[in-house]
């Protein structure tokens, strides 16, 4: 039997979990707090479940310094569910703001019945002409998110402000400068309902080096970032984002929730031919019920809390900056080795936007047999999960491994290159 300590797993998702967390998980699955029942068997509305939820929130708040005016939600349906949720929630808020403004501006001059008709007519015109959702498409997941938005509200309402493939011979791998993006213009009375980007693309290994400066400002639209694969890997200024999500966790400004932001009624959305989202993706409903509107997988939340506790214990007051240093060090040593043997390896993305978390490269110019031999040799050394995403092939190394795992990968890259 292969020992866990002899294996380093580089898969991007599912990704490796700390061994200590898994060992403790095996215990609580059988007997949680010596109560004779397992963690997966307790009620999601029990005091124990509420304690687990509170601990996970506390750890998640502490590590990246989430401000007090943000809410943390735990949901189901994964990242793909949030592709839909951001559309349902933010488009609904955009419509409601326009409805309130129209009613205020028209209300003094018309009767109640005529007002409703006039407001609806004006809203239809504004939705048809002005409702836009901006997407920065820099990889497979942001592309899927933009396609889901178009499926829900219609392609006429989706503005692909950046398609990075156009600057890279039809392939992802670069992020053009912000001046080249075709963002919906900001207006005094509103701009796009959202601007969406995926901070780190696991398929092509492209990562935004920092928050886009052209999305800043007091008049900036709500910025949504998918951080499923790089959250708590580096320090970010959460206050610049309206929404951050990662798999089943959503961090959003409280101003997007009642009473500050009211969502349009289902009746109004239907009258405007806009979709009404399912209740399990409705952020106000989830927030009102402390993420317990429906049955929450408490075991998953417990694991998340334990994972958060690791960096807190390891890095102390350095918080996320300690985690960032470790991530950067591992990425640097791998990239430097790949660049050193450029005749053997080719890194996929442009150097300016290389992901620290998903290192994507080709062996022997993408030769299928050389890739096969590389993977077989890696497996013999206990380096698993290096096969690239099925849609693009190649090699992909997830940086969520230990420093020892990164060092062993570097040693293998050196040895393979010298023997190639």
N, C-alpha and C positions, 0 to 999 in steps of 0.2 A: 504494500500500500504506500502511495506517495504521501509524504508528510506535507502539511500545509506550509510549513516554514521553508520548504525547498522549492516552492512555486511562487512565481510573481505573475499576477494576472493583469494584462494591459487592456482588457475589454472596456469599451466606452459606455456601455449600458446593456445589461447590468454591469456595474463597475465594482471594483473590490471594496469590501468593507473592512474596518479594522478588526483584527483577529480577537482582540479583547472584547469588543462589542458582540461578536458572534458567539463567543464562549459564554458570556453572560446571558445572551438571548436564549441559548440552549437550555439554560437553567430556568429562566422565567417562563419559558414556553410550557414547562412541566409543572412548575410550582412558583407562583408569584407571591413574594413576601411571606413565604411559608404558610400560605392559606390553603394549600392543598388543591388549588385549581390553577390552570395555566393562564398566562396573560391574554391569550386569544379567546379565552372563555369568559372573561369578565365583561360586565355591561359597559357600553360606551358612555352611559350616563351615571356611572358609579363615582363615588368620591375618588377612588384610585385612578379612574380614567381622567377625571378632571385635573388631578395632580400631575399626571403624565403630560397632559396638554399644556398646563401652566409651565411646567419645567422646560418643555420644548420651546415654548414661546420666549421664556426668559433667556435661554441660551442663544436663540436666534436673534433676539433684540440686542444682547450684550456684544456678541462677536463683531457684527458689522456696524454697530452704533446706530440702530434704527431709531429715528426721532420719535418723540411722543405722539406726534400728530399722524402717525401711520398705524394701520391695523394689519395684523397677521391672520391670515385665514388658512385653514387646512381643508383641502378639497379632494375629490376623487376625479377620475377621468383623465389624469395625466396632462402632459404638456399639450397634446392635441386638443383636449377639452378646453384649455385656456385659449387656444387659437379662436375658438368659437366664443368663449366667455367675454373676451375683451371687445369683440364686435357687439354682442348683445348689450353689454353694460354701457360702454362708452357711446355707442350710437344712440342708445336710449336717453342718456344724459344730454347729448347734443340736441336731440329733438325736443326734450322737455324745456331746455333753456330757450330755444327758439319759440316754443309755444308760449311760455311765460312773457317773453318780450313782445310777441305779437299781440297778446291779450292786453298788455299794459298800454301799448301804443295805439291800439284800435278801440279800447274799451270806452273811452269818453264820448265817442261819436256815434255809437250804434246801440241798438237794443240787444237784450241778452240772446235772443234767438238768432238774430242777424250776426251777432258777434261770433258765435260758434261757427257759423257758416263761413264768415270772412276769415277767421283765424285758420280754419282748416284749409281753405283755398290758398291762403298765403303760405301755410306750412308745406302744402304739396309742391308749390313752386320752389320754395327754398330747398326742400329735400331733393327735388329733381335737379336743381341747378347748382347747389352749394354743398350738399353732404358729401364729404370726401374722407377717406381713410388712407393715410399715407403709409407705404411700406418700403423699407430699405431691404432689398433682396440681395443678400450677399452669400447665400448658401441654400442648401436643400430645405432646411427647416423654415427659414423666413419665406422661401418660395411656397411651401405648403401652407403657411399661415396666410399669405396673400391670396392663395387659391381658395382657401376656406372662406375668407372674407367675401370674395367675389361670389362664391356659391350662396352665401347667406343674404347679402344685400344687393347683389348685382354688380357686374364688372364696371358699370358706369360710375359707381361710387368708390371704386378702389383705384388709388393713384400709386402706381409703382414708381416712386420718386427716384429710385436707384435700382437698376438691374446690373449688378457688377459684371455679369457675363459679357456685356457689350464692350467692356474695356479690357477684356482678356480672351479674345478669340473664341467667344462662346462658352467659356468655362469659368467657374468660380475660382477665385484665388487672389483677387485684388479688391481693395475698397477705394474707389476713386475719391479725390478730395471733395469736401462738402460743397464747394462752389459748383461742382458738376451735377449736384442733385437737383431734381425738379420738384421741390417741395411745394405743397399747396400754400399760396401766399397767406400770411397772417393778416387778419383784419381787426378793426376796432371792435366789431361785434362778433368776432369768432373766426377761426380758421378751420383746419381739419378736426375731425372728432378725435383723432389720435395719430401719432407717428410711431410706427412699430419697427423694432429691429431685434435680431437675434445676436446677443453679445458675443457668443462663441459658437461657431458651427462645427459640430462633431464630425460631420461627413468629410468636409474638405479642409478642416484644420485652419479656418480663418477666424480671427478674433479682433474685435475693435480694440485698438490700443488704449483708448480712453473714451469718456463720454463725448459725443460729437458737439463741438462748440457752437455749431449753427443751430442747435436745438435748445440753446439756453436763452434766458431772458424772461422778464416778467410777463411778456405776452406769448410765451412759448405754449404750444398745444400740449395736451397730455402725452407724455412719452412713455411707451410701454416697452420693456426689455425682457426677452426670454433669456434667463440666466440658468437654464436647466443644467448646463454642464460646467459652469465656471463660478457659480455663486459660492461665497465664502472661500474663494481661492485668492482674492485680492481685495484691497480696500476700495470701496466705491462711495461716492457721495449720494446716499439714498435720496436726499431731498431734491435732487435733480430729476427724479423719475416720478411719474404718477403711479405707475404699476411696475413691479418686478415679480416675475413668477419663475418657479423652478419645479418642474414635475407636478407636485401636488401642493405646493406652498405658494401663496400669493401675498405679496406685501403691497399695500396700496394706501394712498393718502386718504385720511378720514374725510376729507372734503369731497370725496367721490361717493360718500355714503350719506343717507339721510341723517340729520335734517338739512345739511348744507347743499347736497345734490339730490334732487328728486328724479327718479326715472319716469319716463313717459308711461302712461297707462297702456295695458295690452290693447284696449279698444282703439286708442289713438294710433298705436303702431300698426295695427291691422288696417285702419282707415288709410294709412299712408303707404300700404303695401310693403311694410317692413316686418322682419321676423320677430316673433315673441320667443324669448329664450326659455329653456327648461328651468325649473325652480332650483335644481341642483347646481346650476351655473350662475345663479343670481347672487351677486356679492352682498347686497343688503340683507337678504334672507339668511345667508350663511353667517354674516357678521352678527346679526341680531341674536342668533342662536349659538354664539361662541363656537362655530364650526361643527355644531352637533345638530344641524337641521335633520340630517339623516344619519344612518349608522356609519360612524367614522372608524377606519381600521386602526384601532388604538395601538396594535403591535407596531405598525409602520411609524406612528408618531413617536412611540417609545424609542425605536431604533434611531430616528432622526435626532431625538433629544440626546441620546448617548453619543452619537457622532459629533454633535455640537460640543458636548462636554469635553471631548478629547483635546481640541485646540485650546479651549479655555484653560484646561489643566496644564497643557504643555507650554503655552506661550504667555499665560498670565496677563499682565497689563498691556503687553504688546498687541493682544487681541488678534485681529485679522492680519495685521502687518507681519506677525511672525509666520503665519500660514503663507502669506504672499512671498516672503523671502524664500521659504522652503520650495514653493512651487517654481519660482524663478530660477533657483539654483539647479533644480532637476532639469528643467527645460533647457537651460543654458548648456549644460554638459552634453545633453543628447544632440542638440542642434549643432554645437561646435564639432562634434564627431562626424555628423552627417556632412557638414560643410567641408571638413578636412578631407573626406574621401568623396569628393564630388564626381569623380569618374565612375563611382560605384552606386552612389545614392543621389537621388534628386528630390529635394523638398518641394512639395506641391505648391503651397501658397507663396506669395511675394513676401520678402523678408520683413517688410514693414508691418504686416498683419498676421504673422505666424502665431498660431494659437499656442499658449503655454500649456494648455490642458489636453489637446489632441494633436499629436505630432504625426502628420501625414506625409509619407514619402514613397518613392518608387525604388525598386532594386533593379539594377541592370537595364535602365531605360524602360522599365515596365514589362520586361520579358517574363512570360508566364512560367517557364521552367525555372528560371532563377528565383522568382518569387516563391515558388513551391519549395525549392531547396532551402531558401532562407528561413521559411516558416518551419520546415522540418528540423533544421539545425537549432532554431530557437526553442522548439518544444523539447528537444533533448536536454537543453540546459534549464528547463523549468520556466521558460519565458512563454507564457500562453496568452491567447487573445489578441495577437498582433495582426490578424487578418483585417484588411480594410473593409469599410462598409460595402455591402453587396452591390450598391448602385454605382460605385466608382472603382472598387478594387484597390490594389496597392497594399501598403502597410500602414497601420495606424497604431500609435502607442499612447494610451491614456496615461496622463501624468499623475493620476491619483494613487500611484504606488508609493512605497517607502523609498527613502534615499538609497537603501541597499538594492532595491529593485531597479532603480534608475542606473546605478553603478554597474549592475550585472548586464543590463541592456547595452550600455556603452562598451563594456568589455567584449560582448558578442559582436557588436558593430565593428569594433576594431579588428577582431580575429577574422570575421567573415571578409572584410575588405582586404585584408592582407593575403587571404587565401583565395580570393576571387580571381 
